[in-house]
């Protein structure tokens, strides 16, 4: 097992779960795992099957690339919180699923919030 991959996957899954205010038991039920098995994934002690990985991406609204550490953080000069990059990618992941009118509404809302 690739320990670095397991650790990264677990930390991203935990971060996404916490941002969604879900418990490990809730996520485990949604993806069809025993809670003890899901706990091992979050602790970086195991790598899930491809099918479970797909279910985790859907339930946690995280791209497979982010979950597996295949994306690089942008190197900007401004300090950011460690989870900023993941949060923005989750927003993009969700925005890509919207139809044109809902995407336009999202742009208008975020424009107002950013003022």
Secondary structure by P-SEA (a helix, b strand, c coil): ccaaaaaaaaaaaaaaaaaacccaaaaaaaacccaaaaaaaaaccccccaaaaaaaaaaaccccccccccccccccccccccaaaaaaaaaaaaaaaccaaaaaaaaaaaaaaac
